[in-house]
Structures are given as C-alpha cells and as structure tokens.
C-alpha cells in the first residue's frame, strides 16, 4: 500500500539529495555521559551499558575497525555507496574538544578510503553542547564531501552532482517536552536546556534532529504530538520517534519487573505516532519510526522486535486517516 503524507522519510531525502542510497555508519567513542557512573551505571532509567549504541567501546573494538566494518556493511549488505558517520553511543560531546576533534578526523580519514562520506551526525544531550563544540561542528560543515568511487576503487569524479560540503547533523535526545516526564526518566536536565541548545545550534546553521519517546507513565495521550510540535517550532528539521522500551540491566527493567511500568501496546504506540506525524510541519524529515532492539537485550514489549509488523500497522493507520484521491 502506498500512502501519501506531508512529511519526508529520511532514506528518500538522502537518495534524492545524493543520487544513490546513503547509509549511516554508527560509531561508539565510549564517550560516556555526565549523567552516568562510567559506562556501566546510573543515568536515564532506560539507558543500558551500551549507551544507546552498539557496545563496541565496551567490547574493545577500535574506532578504525568500527569504521572499516561499517563501510563494508554499507557496500556489501545495503549496496550504499555513500555514508554519514554517526557518533551515536552515549553523549559524544562529553569528550574533551580536542579528543572529539581527533576522533572525528580519524573516522573521516578512515571512512574516505572505502566510501564516499557525505555527512557527520553527532548524538548528545541538550545540556552538553558547549560553544566550542558547536563551533567545531559548524567548521565541519565547510568541509568538502569526501568522494570515493567505490566501484573503481579511486577518487575520480564519477558521482552525479550533489552538495559539495559535508552535511552536519546534531541529534539531541529531547525524549519529551513534558517536565514531569523528563523527571520520571531521570534525564537530569530541564526544558530550558532543550530550548537553549536548539537556539545556539541554529545560530551556526547546523541541521537539527530531535529524539522523542512515547509511553512515559502519567503523560497525556497526545504528549508525543505536543513534543513534536514543540521541537519543530524550535527548529528541528528531523525527528526520530521511539516507544519507551525495557532493556536488560536498566532501572526501567526493575520497574517493569515490579509491575510499576507497563509498556505501550503496538496499537497504542501507533496511535500516538500517527498523531505526532500529522502534527509535523510539511517537509519535516522522519529519520526513525520505532526502536531497533531484539532479545536478549530487549525485555519488553516483544512487538518491537517485529519491525515489519510495526511498520505495516502504522501504514494501515495512516491510510485510514489520509484522504484518498
């Protein structure tokens, strides 16, 4: 079923922009987070020891090896000849600036040997974006795309025309714009930090993506919709949506085992998501529609592991709400 809607899916936007499939290479710097005790303990109640990423740092996999494996996966599994380097795990900007700069430069140099690098995405907290980091990210946006002819194995200019400079995304873990919800998640920051981060990042012309979750106990049924409206008013060009889900060895698992937290059902999540999607301004990019977790790491709800079923149910609900031509 093909459904027309006013927002844009990320994969489609990238293909139209760069003339071919673009894939994200997720990287783990082991940066930690000011809200955690090392990489293992405390932090937000939903966050496990992997810090929202692959766990590569805990496994001792070097950054260079992560980049090489990621580029190989792009090329062989997904047939993607262009890539965005995504510094995903923990709070990437928790590293000292010079170390962050060095690691980003290392990843760019390594990746460009194998694949065309068209952008960089950095995931972090709204209260962890100092001026110096924003300036560094803005400077990356002036860098030329690192072209690599992955078929011929050289850097000849065989690619179709596309933007000449790197696309730089700052991904902020907003989660919710309900102050009570932020407190329940033990986020450790308030809504003022969100507004401040967006304002200062916009001044540098960075692309902004907000991460939002549905299913926080006590929130209004339309809170995901309210959060989506809020962050797009602040300047978010893209949104990632997630259901609040239980990962092994987290504080949320303890609450789930005690019976004090119940995850959303598939239908309830899709209803929340449809409301949020239709609240987005026209042209907003949707980078993610659901979580990506599997047992044994995933404890609940089990439907998250059935991603195709989630997307099919969502598409059916969208079709019922969308006027047919």
HUSULQUI-V375802 format. One record per residue. N is the residue number from 1. PHI is phi in whole degrees, 0 to 359 (* if undefined). PSI is psi in whole degrees, 0 to 359 (NA if undefined). D_CENTER is the distance of its C-alpha to the mean C-alpha in Angstrom with 2 decimals. Layout:
<<N:PHI:PSI:D_CENTER> <N:PHI:PSI:D_CENTER>>
This chain:
<<1:*:128:26.61> <2:257:121:25.24> <3:244:134:24.08> <4:266:136:23.90> <5:211:163:21.61> <6:278:350:20.87> <7:265:171:17.12> <8:243:136:15.66> <9:278:141:13.53> <10:302:315:11.21> <11:299:322:13.33> <12:292:317:16.43> <13:300:316:15.65> <14:294:317:15.02> <15:296:319:18.16> <16:292:327:20.18> <17:284:319:19.27> <18:249:1:19.90> <19:74:11:22.43> <20:194:171:20.92> <21:294:137:18.00> <22:241:136:15.04> <23:233:146:12.80> <24:275:136:10.01> <25:259:108:11.68> <26:280:130:9.73> <27:234:148:11.94> <28:238:110:13.22> <29:272:354:15.46> <30:63:32:16.73> <31:289:339:16.33> <32:73:198:16.72> <33:201:142:16.38> <34:295:349:19.25> <35:260:5:18.93> <36:240:164:19.69> <37:258:97:22.91> <38:67:214:22.07> <39:261:355:19.46> <40:257:326:21.23> <41:235:160:22.09> <42:65:205:21.37> <43:89:196:18.28> <44:296:151:16.55> <45:292:341:18.31> <46:265:354:15.48> <47:268:128:14.38> <48:262:188:16.28> <49:294:343:17.55> <50:279:349:14.66> <51:63:36:12.48> <52:78:15:9.49> <53:229:210:10.03> <54:276:340:12.94> <55:83:12:15.76> <56:298:321:17.11> <57:296:317:18.31> <58:296:331:20.22> <59:275:358:21.73> <60:77:21:22.94> <61:277:124:21.35> <62:293:159:21.64> <63:298:318:19.06> <64:300:319:21.36> <65:292:321:21.56> <66:301:317:17.82> <67:295:314:17.74> <68:298:315:20.84> <69:295:321:19.74> <70:295:319:16.43> <71:294:320:18.54> <72:296:319:21.07> <73:296:318:18.70> <74:305:311:17.52> <75:286:312:21.20> <76:274:321:22.91> <77:272:318:20.73> <78:254:350:18.81> <79:65:28:21.29> <80:265:126:18.79> <81:259:0:20.64> <82:231:152:17.97> <83:216:152:14.78> <84:248:128:11.94> <85:278:120:11.76> <86:247:108:8.40> <87:275:93:9.51> <88:265:313:7.19> <89:288:146:9.88> <90:57:220:11.57> <91:241:99:11.86> <92:301:330:12.38> <93:277:6:14.62> <94:284:344:16.89> <95:289:150:18.77> <96:304:146:21.86> <97:306:313:21.40> <98:294:326:23.70> <99:289:319:22.08> <100:300:316:18.59> <101:300:315:20.38> <102:297:318:22.25> <103:290:321:19.40> <104:297:316:17.44> <105:297:321:20.81> <106:298:315:21.50> <107:294:318:18.39> <108:298:316:19.13> <109:295:317:22.75> <110:293:314:22.21> <111:294:322:19.84> <112:292:347:22.17> <113:285:341:24.96> <114:239:336:23.51> <115:207:156:21.21> <116:285:121:20.66> <117:263:118:17.80> <118:253:351:16.73> <119:189:173:13.93> <120:225:136:11.94> <121:236:136:8.45> <122:235:121:8.68> <123:263:135:6.78> <124:197:184:9.59> <125:268:153:11.73> <126:296:336:13.54> <127:265:18:16.76> <128:225:47:16.08> <129:230:74:16.17> <130:295:162:19.84> <131:304:319:21.62> <132:297:322:22.10> <133:290:317:18.44> <134:298:321:17.86> <135:297:319:21.00> <136:297:314:19.89> <137:297:321:16.67> <138:297:325:18.94> <139:293:328:21.38> <140:295:330:19.00> <141:292:349:18.75> <142:266:354:22.49> <143:283:145:22.31> <144:289:150:23.36> <145:303:137:21.28> <146:270:92:22.27> <147:279:139:24.00> <148:220:121:25.09> <149:280:97:27.29> <150:286:348:26.04> <151:274:313:29.03> <152:273:345:31.76> <153:78:27:30.29> <154:217:185:30.85> <155:250:31:29.46> <156:295:153:31.73> <157:279:66:30.62> <158:262:356:30.42> <159:279:150:27.09> <160:294:159:27.34> <161:301:136:26.79> <162:205:176:23.29> <163:311:137:21.91> <164:277:341:23.63> <165:246:161:21.21> <166:296:141:17.76> <167:269:122:14.89> <168:247:122:13.06> <169:247:134:9.75> <170:254:117:9.26> <171:257:117:6.06> <172:252:127:8.10> <173:282:82:8.24> <174:284:313:10.97> <175:73:304:11.28> <176:203:155:14.64> <177:254:13:17.19> <178:269:116:20.07> <179:306:321:21.65> <180:294:323:23.10> <181:294:320:19.83> <182:300:317:18.35> <183:294:319:21.56> <184:296:322:21.48> <185:285:352:18.10> <186:60:44:19.68> <187:293:326:16.94> <188:83:11:19.59> <189:216:163:18.94> <190:252:183:20.18> <191:290:334:19.32> <192:299:324:21.18> <193:295:324:18.67> <194:295:311:15.98> <195:298:319:18.54> <196:295:316:19.65> <197:297:316:16.35> <198:297:317:15.71> <199:298:313:19.37> <200:288:325:19.61> <201:291:322:16.57> <202:297:325:17.97> <203:299:336:21.28> <204:264:1:20.05> <205:76:20:18.70> <206:285:148:15.07> <207:284:136:12.53> <208:239:132:10.49> <209:235:132:7.35> <210:252:135:7.73> <211:266:129:6.37> <212:229:144:9.69> <213:240:151:11.75> <214:245:149:15.16> <215:107:16:18.14> <216:283:127:18.96> <217:304:138:22.76> <218:89:348:24.92> <219:282:156:22.57> <220:296:153:23.96> <221:299:331:23.32> <222:260:21:21.84> <223:296:323:19.61> <224:299:320:16.36> <225:297:315:18.23> <226:298:317:19.38> <227:296:319:16.02> <228:298:316:14.78> <229:298:319:18.04> <230:297:308:17.80> <231:290:328:14.54> <232:288:329:15.60> <233:295:328:18.97> <234:285:344:17.57> <235:120:9:16.19> <236:295:124:12.60> <237:274:339:12.68> <238:219:157:9.57> <239:222:143:8.15> <240:245:127:5.96> <241:253:143:8.84> <242:217:143:9.83> <243:279:143:13.45> <244:293:119:14.55> <245:228:161:15.75> <246:261:120:18.00> <247:255:153:17.43> <248:298:144:20.55> <249:62:44:21.91> <250:235:165:20.14> <251:297:327:21.90> <252:295:328:20.58> <253:297:319:22.42> <254:299:316:25.54> <255:295:323:25.34> <256:294:316:24.84> <257:296:327:27.83> <258:283:347:29.86> <259:86:14:29.27> <260:262:359:27.85> <261:225:128:24.41> <262:238:120:24.19> <263:293:159:20.95> <264:294:148:20.83> <265:286:166:22.57> <266:302:313:21.03> <267:295:319:23.07> <268:295:319:22.28> <269:297:314:18.49> <270:297:324:19.02> <271:295:317:21.40> <272:300:317:19.03> <273:292:318:16.35> <274:299:317:19.08> <275:301:318:20.27> <276:292:319:16.98> <277:299:317:16.55> <278:284:351:20.13> <279:273:348:19.71> <280:289:142:17.34> <281:298:149:19.33> <282:302:135:20.31> <283:95:351:18.17> <284:299:141:14.81> <285:268:131:12.05> <286:257:111:10.27> <287:272:335:7.24> <288:206:142:7.37> <289:251:342:10.59> <290:203:175:10.88> <291:279:166:10.17> <292:229:86:11.10> <293:217:151:13.84> <294:219:155:17.53> <295:300:152:20.76> <296:277:353:22.06> <297:293:321:18.88> <298:279:128:18.30> <299:262:313:21.15> <300:194:155:20.62> <301:280:151:20.39> <302:293:336:21.44> <303:294:341:20.40> <304:300:327:16.70> <305:288:345:17.98> <306:259:70:19.58> <307:299:320:16.70> <308:298:322:19.30> <309:294:321:21.24> <310:298:312:18.38> <311:293:324:17.78> <312:294:317:21.57> <313:295:320:22.19> <314:297:314:19.68> <315:298:322:21.29> <316:296:317:24.66> <317:294:322:23.97> <318:296:318:22.71> <319:298:322:25.83> <320:292:333:28.06> <321:268:338:26.79> <322:273:126:26.82> <323:300:133:30.35> <324:271:140:31.61> <325:294:NA:33.47>>
